[in-house]
Amino acid sequence: MGLFEKKIFFIACHDAGGAEIISSWLKKKKIKFFGTITGPAKNIFKRKNLKFINRKNLSEIKKIDLVLAGSGWTSKNEVKAIITAKKFKKKSICFLDHWRNYKSRFYYKKKYHYPDEIWVGDKYAKKEAKKNFKRIKIKLINNPYWDFLKKNKVKNKIQTNKKILIATNNFDEGKFLFKKKLKITDLQYLNKTVNYVKKNFKTKNIFLKIHPSEKKEKYKQIIKKHKYSKIKIETEIDIIKLLSKYTSLIACETNLLPLAKIMGLNTLNLFINNKNFRVVPKPYFDKYLYI
């Protein structure tokens, strides 16, 4: 266990990306912890049989040695934990799980609240982090979740029927800044992607993986309105079980792309004609999709 032996951890996680990584790290290190585990993170921690006590009161941080947090979009629980750690003079670490919008993840109440140390899982994230955070220690570690996927990869998977998974992005949500700058809606994205699949894959096995920030009802309405009768909404939340069902993934600059590539899927990344939004490193997917 090294430097973390006998340390008491407070974990702050909400969004799925950071939760998958941090939960994998905790399971590998066999570290005991408590903290505030909310939203999608709660199911991820339970699925990995990690026992924990949820603490709504962040003042519990004064009893621990350090805080380990994710870096989510949809919740500020992680930032609040970092702020509280500073208040009680406890060390805080954040694991960055993507390659985009690093600084904004730490913005809360008109201020930036950075951790004492940042962990990243690959050289591309390290380069981006060093560019954004000049005075913070950046540590590169093997992405524990990627290691977990590699060990559990389904070998020699042969599927005679091509099954296509389309991951949605929630372009319509204003805070992601896609609709305003890219001028694309979720319906336009779905239309173009489905037409491409029908033309190039010649399969009726098309499924949608809904973005964690969206509700299924949104796409049920789109499917019904536009008569996408052959499209079904995927409900599996376990990533290994999910990706093991499919032969191809079509997505747009999401963390699901490298995970799918690790699992052996054909990975297509929707090309965005704006370099500021092209953030998933090219080695982590097979090719761009121009539609």
The 8 nearest C-alpha neighbors of each residue, nearest first, counted from 0:
[[1, 4, 3, 28, 2, 29, 30, 5],
 [0, 2, 3, 4, 5, 28, 6, 30],
 [1, 3, 4, 0, 6, 5, 28, 7],
 [4, 2, 6, 1, 0, 5, 30, 7],
 [3, 5, 0, 6, 1, 2, 30, 7],
 [6, 4, 3, 7, 30, 0, 2, 31],
 [7, 5, 3, 4, 64, 8, 65, 63],
 [6, 8, 63, 64, 32, 5, 65, 9],
 [9, 7, 32, 65, 66, 63, 10, 64],
 [8, 10, 34, 66, 33, 32, 67, 65],
 [11, 9, 34, 67, 68, 66, 8, 33],
 [10, 12, 68, 35, 77, 34, 36, 69],
 [13, 11, 36, 69, 18, 68, 40, 77],
 [12, 14, 37, 40, 38, 36, 39, 74],
 [15, 13, 71, 16, 40, 39, 17, 18],
 [14, 16, 18, 40, 39, 17, 19, 13],
 [17, 15, 18, 19, 14, 96, 20, 254],
 [16, 18, 69, 20, 19, 96, 15, 21],
 [17, 19, 15, 40, 21, 20, 16, 12],
 [20, 18, 22, 16, 17, 21, 15, 23],
 [21, 19, 144, 23, 17, 18, 22, 143],
 [20, 22, 24, 18, 23, 19, 17, 25],
 [21, 23, 25, 24, 19, 20, 18, 44],
 [24, 22, 26, 20, 21, 144, 25, 143],
 [25, 23, 21, 27, 22, 143, 26, 28],
 [26, 24, 22, 28, 30, 27, 23, 29],
 [27, 25, 29, 23, 24, 28, 22, 30],
 [26, 28, 24, 25, 29, 23, 143, 30],
 [27, 29, 25, 30, 26, 24, 0, 23],
 [30, 28, 26, 27, 25, 31, 0, 24],
 [29, 31, 28, 25, 32, 26, 8, 27],
 [32, 30, 29, 8, 7, 33, 51, 25],
 [31, 33, 8, 9, 51, 7, 30, 34],
 [32, 34, 52, 9, 51, 10, 53, 8],
 [35, 33, 10, 9, 54, 53, 11, 36],
 [34, 36, 11, 54, 53, 55, 37, 10],
 [37, 35, 12, 41, 11, 40, 13, 34],
 [36, 38, 13, 41, 40, 35, 12, 39],
 [37, 39, 13, 40, 41, 14, 36, 42],
 [40, 38, 41, 15, 42, 14, 13, 37],
 [41, 39, 13, 43, 18, 38, 15, 42],
 [40, 42, 37, 44, 36, 43, 39, 38],
 [43, 41, 45, 44, 40, 39, 46, 38],
 [44, 42, 40, 46, 45, 41, 47, 19],
 [43, 45, 47, 41, 46, 49, 42, 22],
 [44, 46, 48, 42, 47, 43, 49, 41],
 [47, 45, 43, 48, 44, 42, 49, 237],
 [46, 48, 44, 45, 49, 43, 22, 26],
 [49, 47, 45, 46, 50, 44, 26, 43],
 [50, 48, 44, 47, 45, 51, 26, 46],
 [49, 51, 48, 52, 45, 44, 31, 32],
 [52, 50, 33, 32, 49, 53, 34, 31],
 [51, 53, 33, 54, 34, 50, 32, 35],
 [52, 54, 35, 34, 33, 36, 51, 55],
 [53, 55, 35, 34, 56, 52, 57, 33],
 [56, 54, 35, 57, 53, 34, 59, 58],
 [55, 57, 58, 54, 59, 35, 60, 34],
 [58, 56, 59, 60, 55, 80, 83, 54],
 [57, 59, 60, 56, 61, 83, 62, 87],
 [60, 58, 57, 61, 62, 56, 54, 63],
 [61, 59, 58, 62, 63, 57, 84, 9],
 [60, 62, 59, 87, 63, 58, 89, 84],
 [63, 61, 60, 59, 64, 7, 58, 9],
 [64, 62, 7, 60, 61, 65, 8, 9],
 [65, 63, 7, 6, 8, 89, 90, 62],
 [66, 64, 90, 8, 89, 91, 63, 9],
 [65, 67, 91, 9, 8, 10, 92, 90],
 [68, 66, 92, 10, 93, 91, 9, 11],
 [69, 67, 11, 93, 77, 10, 12, 92],
 [68, 70, 17, 12, 94, 93, 71, 77],
 [71, 69, 95, 104, 17, 77, 68, 94],
 [70, 72, 14, 73, 74, 69, 104, 13],
 [73, 71, 74, 104, 70, 14, 75, 103],
 [72, 74, 71, 14, 75, 212, 13, 38],
 [75, 73, 76, 72, 71, 13, 77, 14],
 [74, 76, 78, 77, 79, 73, 71, 107],
 [77, 75, 79, 78, 74, 80, 11, 13],
 [76, 78, 11, 80, 75, 79, 68, 69],
 [79, 77, 81, 75, 80, 76, 105, 82],
 [78, 80, 82, 76, 81, 77, 75, 83],
 [79, 81, 83, 77, 78, 82, 84, 76],
 [80, 82, 84, 78, 79, 83, 91, 114],
 [83, 81, 79, 85, 80, 84, 78, 86],
 [82, 84, 86, 80, 85, 81, 79, 87],
 [85, 83, 89, 81, 87, 86, 82, 88],
 [84, 86, 88, 82, 83, 87, 89, 81],
 [85, 87, 83, 84, 88, 82, 89, 81],
 [86, 88, 84, 85, 89, 61, 83, 60],
 [89, 87, 85, 86, 84, 90, 61, 83],
 [90, 88, 84, 65, 87, 85, 64, 91],
 [89, 91, 65, 115, 66, 84, 88, 92],
 [90, 92, 66, 114, 115, 65, 81, 67],
 [93, 91, 116, 67, 117, 114, 115, 66],
 [92, 94, 68, 117, 69, 67, 118, 95],
 [93, 95, 118, 69, 117, 119, 96, 68],
 [96, 94, 119, 97, 70, 93, 118, 69],
 [95, 97, 17, 16, 94, 119, 70, 98],
 [98, 96, 99, 95, 254, 124, 279, 16],
 [99, 97, 124, 278, 279, 127, 100, 96],
 [98, 100, 101, 97, 278, 276, 127, 279],
 [101, 99, 103, 102, 104, 98, 97, 131],
 [100, 102, 103, 104, 99, 131, 128, 98],
 [101, 103, 104, 105, 100, 106, 131, 111],
 [102, 104, 106, 105, 101, 100, 111, 107],
 [105, 103, 102, 101, 106, 70, 72, 71],
 [104, 106, 103, 112, 111, 102, 78, 113],
 [107, 105, 111, 103, 110, 104, 112, 109],
 [106, 108, 110, 109, 111, 105, 78, 112],
 [109, 107, 110, 106, 111, 112, 105, 75],
 [108, 110, 107, 106, 111, 112, 105, 103],
 [111, 109, 107, 106, 108, 112, 105, 113],
 [112, 110, 106, 105, 113, 107, 109, 102],
 [113, 111, 105, 106, 110, 82, 78, 114],
 [112, 114, 105, 111, 115, 81, 78, 135],
 [115, 113, 91, 116, 92, 81, 93, 112],
 [116, 114, 91, 92, 90, 135, 113, 136],
 [115, 117, 92, 136, 114, 135, 137, 91],
 [118, 116, 137, 93, 92, 94, 138, 136],
 [119, 117, 94, 138, 139, 137, 93, 95],
 [120, 118, 139, 95, 94, 125, 124, 121],
 [119, 121, 142, 140, 141, 139, 124, 118],
 [122, 120, 124, 123, 119, 125, 139, 141],
 [121, 123, 125, 124, 126, 120, 139, 119],
 [124, 122, 126, 125, 121, 127, 280, 98],
 [123, 125, 127, 126, 122, 121, 98, 119],
 [126, 124, 122, 128, 123, 127, 119, 129],
 [125, 127, 123, 129, 124, 128, 122, 130],
 [126, 128, 124, 130, 125, 129, 123, 131],
 [129, 127, 125, 131, 130, 126, 132, 124],
 [130, 128, 132, 126, 131, 127, 133, 125],
 [129, 131, 127, 128, 132, 126, 133, 125],
 [132, 130, 128, 129, 133, 127, 102, 101],
 [133, 131, 129, 135, 134, 128, 130, 102],
 [132, 134, 135, 129, 131, 130, 136, 128],
 [135, 133, 132, 136, 129, 137, 131, 115],
 [134, 136, 132, 133, 116, 137, 115, 117],
 [135, 137, 116, 117, 138, 134, 115, 132],
 [138, 136, 117, 118, 116, 135, 139, 129],
 [137, 139, 118, 117, 119, 140, 136, 116],
 [140, 138, 119, 120, 118, 125, 121, 137],
 [141, 139, 120, 142, 119, 138, 118, 121],
 [142, 140, 120, 143, 139, 121, 146, 145],
 [141, 143, 120, 145, 144, 140, 146, 20],
 [144, 142, 146, 24, 145, 23, 141, 20],
 [143, 145, 20, 147, 146, 23, 142, 19],
 [146, 144, 148, 147, 142, 143, 149, 258],
 [145, 147, 143, 149, 144, 148, 150, 142],
 [146, 148, 144, 150, 145, 149, 143, 151],
 [149, 147, 151, 145, 150, 146, 152, 144],
 [150, 148, 152, 146, 151, 147, 145, 261],
 [151, 149, 147, 148, 152, 146, 145, 153],
 [150, 152, 148, 149, 147, 153, 239, 262],
 [153, 151, 149, 262, 150, 148, 154, 261],
 [152, 154, 156, 151, 155, 243, 262, 263],
 [155, 153, 156, 152, 263, 151, 262, 157],
 [156, 154, 157, 153, 263, 152, 158, 262],
 [155, 157, 154, 153, 158, 263, 243, 246],
 [158, 156, 155, 159, 246, 154, 160, 153],
 [159, 157, 160, 156, 161, 246, 245, 162],
 [158, 160, 161, 157, 162, 246, 156, 245],
 [161, 159, 158, 162, 202, 204, 246, 157],
 [160, 162, 246, 159, 163, 202, 158, 204],
 [161, 163, 245, 204, 246, 205, 160, 247],
 [164, 162, 205, 247, 248, 245, 204, 206],
 [163, 165, 248, 206, 207, 205, 247, 249],
 [164, 166, 249, 207, 248, 250, 208, 206],
 [167, 165, 208, 250, 207, 209, 249, 164],
 [166, 168, 209, 210, 169, 208, 165, 250],
 [169, 167, 170, 210, 166, 251, 185, 209],
 [168, 170, 171, 172, 167, 185, 210, 213],
 [169, 171, 177, 172, 168, 185, 184, 178],
 [170, 172, 169, 184, 178, 173, 185, 177],
 [171, 173, 170, 169, 174, 175, 178, 176],
 [174, 172, 176, 175, 171, 178, 177, 179],
 [173, 175, 176, 172, 177, 171, 72, 170],
 [174, 176, 173, 177, 172, 170, 178, 169],
 [177, 175, 174, 173, 179, 178, 180, 172],
 [178, 176, 181, 170, 180, 175, 179, 182],
 [177, 179, 182, 183, 181, 170, 180, 171],
 [180, 178, 177, 182, 176, 181, 173, 183],
 [179, 181, 177, 178, 182, 176, 183, 273],
 [180, 182, 177, 178, 183, 179, 273, 271],
 [183, 181, 178, 179, 180, 184, 177, 170],
 [182, 184, 178, 181, 187, 170, 185, 188],
 [185, 183, 187, 186, 170, 171, 178, 188],
 [184, 186, 188, 187, 170, 189, 171, 169],
 [185, 187, 189, 184, 188, 190, 221, 183],
 [188, 186, 190, 184, 189, 185, 191, 183],
 [189, 187, 185, 191, 186, 190, 192, 184],
 [188, 190, 186, 192, 187, 191, 193, 185],
 [191, 189, 187, 193, 188, 192, 186, 194],
 [192, 190, 194, 188, 189, 193, 187, 195],
 [191, 193, 195, 189, 194, 190, 188, 196],
 [192, 194, 196, 195, 190, 191, 189, 197],
 [195, 193, 197, 191, 192, 196, 190, 198],
 [194, 196, 192, 198, 193, 197, 199, 191],
 [195, 197, 193, 200, 199, 198, 194, 192],
 [198, 196, 201, 194, 195, 199, 200, 193],
 [197, 199, 195, 196, 201, 200, 194, 193],
 [200, 198, 196, 197, 201, 195, 194, 202],
 [199, 201, 196, 202, 197, 198, 161, 195],
 [202, 200, 197, 199, 198, 196, 203, 161],
 [203, 201, 200, 204, 197, 161, 205, 162],
 [202, 204, 205, 229, 201, 197, 230, 162],
 [203, 205, 162, 202, 163, 206, 161, 229],
 [206, 204, 163, 230, 203, 164, 162, 231],
 [205, 207, 231, 164, 230, 232, 233, 165],
 [208, 206, 232, 165, 233, 164, 166, 209],
 [209, 207, 166, 233, 165, 167, 232, 210],
 [208, 210, 167, 207, 166, 211, 213, 215],
 [209, 211, 212, 167, 213, 168, 169, 208],
 [212, 210, 213, 209, 39, 15, 214, 14],
 [211, 213, 210, 214, 169, 73, 209, 172],
 [214, 212, 210, 211, 209, 215, 169, 217],
 [213, 215, 216, 217, 212, 209, 218, 211],
 [214, 216, 217, 218, 219, 213, 209, 232],
 [217, 215, 219, 214, 218, 220, 213, 221],
 [218, 216, 215, 220, 219, 214, 221, 213],
 [219, 217, 221, 220, 216, 215, 222, 214],
 [218, 220, 216, 222, 221, 217, 223, 215],
 [219, 221, 218, 223, 217, 222, 224, 216],
 [222, 220, 218, 224, 223, 219, 225, 217],
 [223, 221, 227, 219, 225, 220, 224, 226],
 [222, 224, 226, 220, 221, 225, 219, 227],
 [225, 223, 221, 222, 226, 220, 227, 219],
 [226, 224, 222, 223, 227, 221, 220, 228],
 [227, 225, 223, 228, 224, 222, 221, 229],
 [228, 226, 222, 229, 230, 225, 223, 224],
 [227, 229, 226, 230, 222, 223, 231, 225],
 [228, 230, 227, 203, 231, 205, 204, 226],
 [231, 229, 205, 206, 227, 228, 232, 207],
 [232, 230, 206, 207, 233, 229, 205, 228],
 [231, 233, 207, 206, 234, 208, 230, 209],
 [232, 234, 208, 207, 206, 235, 231, 209],
 [233, 235, 236, 232, 208, 209, 241, 207],
 [234, 236, 241, 237, 233, 240, 238, 208],
 [237, 235, 238, 234, 241, 240, 43, 233],
 [236, 238, 240, 239, 235, 241, 46, 43],
 [239, 237, 241, 240, 236, 242, 235, 243],
 [240, 238, 241, 242, 237, 243, 148, 151],
 [239, 241, 243, 237, 238, 242, 244, 235],
 [242, 240, 238, 239, 243, 235, 244, 237],
 [241, 243, 244, 239, 245, 240, 238, 259],
 [242, 244, 240, 241, 245, 239, 153, 262],
 [245, 243, 242, 241, 240, 246, 162, 239],
 [246, 244, 162, 242, 243, 247, 163, 164],
 [245, 247, 264, 162, 161, 265, 163, 248],
 [248, 246, 265, 163, 264, 245, 266, 164],
 [247, 249, 164, 266, 165, 163, 267, 265],
 [248, 250, 267, 165, 268, 266, 164, 166],
 [251, 249, 166, 268, 165, 269, 248, 267],
 [250, 252, 269, 268, 253, 168, 249, 270],
 [253, 251, 279, 278, 268, 277, 250, 254],
 [254, 252, 255, 251, 256, 250, 279, 168],
 [255, 253, 256, 257, 97, 258, 252, 16],
 [254, 256, 258, 253, 257, 259, 250, 166],
 [255, 257, 259, 254, 258, 253, 284, 260],
 [258, 256, 283, 260, 259, 255, 284, 261],
 [259, 257, 255, 261, 256, 260, 262, 254],
 [260, 258, 262, 256, 261, 257, 264, 255],
 [259, 261, 257, 263, 262, 264, 258, 284],
 [260, 262, 258, 259, 263, 257, 149, 148],
 [263, 261, 259, 260, 152, 264, 258, 242],
 [262, 264, 260, 261, 259, 265, 152, 246],
 [265, 263, 247, 246, 260, 259, 266, 262],
 [264, 266, 247, 246, 248, 285, 267, 260],
 [265, 267, 248, 285, 284, 247, 264, 260],
 [268, 266, 249, 286, 287, 288, 285, 248],
 [267, 269, 287, 251, 250, 288, 249, 270],
 [268, 270, 288, 251, 287, 250, 289, 271],
 [271, 269, 287, 288, 289, 268, 272, 251],
 [272, 270, 273, 269, 277, 276, 274, 181],
 [273, 271, 270, 274, 181, 276, 277, 275],
 [272, 274, 275, 271, 276, 277, 181, 270],
 [273, 275, 277, 276, 272, 271, 278, 270],
 [276, 274, 273, 277, 278, 99, 272, 271],
 [275, 277, 274, 273, 278, 271, 252, 99],
 [278, 276, 274, 275, 279, 271, 252, 273],
 [277, 279, 276, 98, 280, 99, 252, 275],
 [278, 280, 252, 277, 281, 98, 283, 253],
 [281, 279, 282, 283, 278, 123, 284, 277],
 [280, 282, 283, 284, 279, 285, 286, 287],
 [283, 281, 280, 284, 285, 257, 279, 286],
 [284, 282, 257, 281, 280, 260, 256, 279],
 [283, 285, 266, 282, 281, 286, 256, 257],
 [286, 284, 266, 267, 265, 283, 287, 282],
 [285, 287, 267, 284, 268, 288, 266, 281],
 [288, 286, 268, 270, 267, 269, 289, 285],
 [287, 289, 269, 268, 270, 267, 290, 286],
 [290, 288, 270, 287, 269, 271, 268, 267],
 [289, 288, 191, 195, 192, 269, 270, 188]]
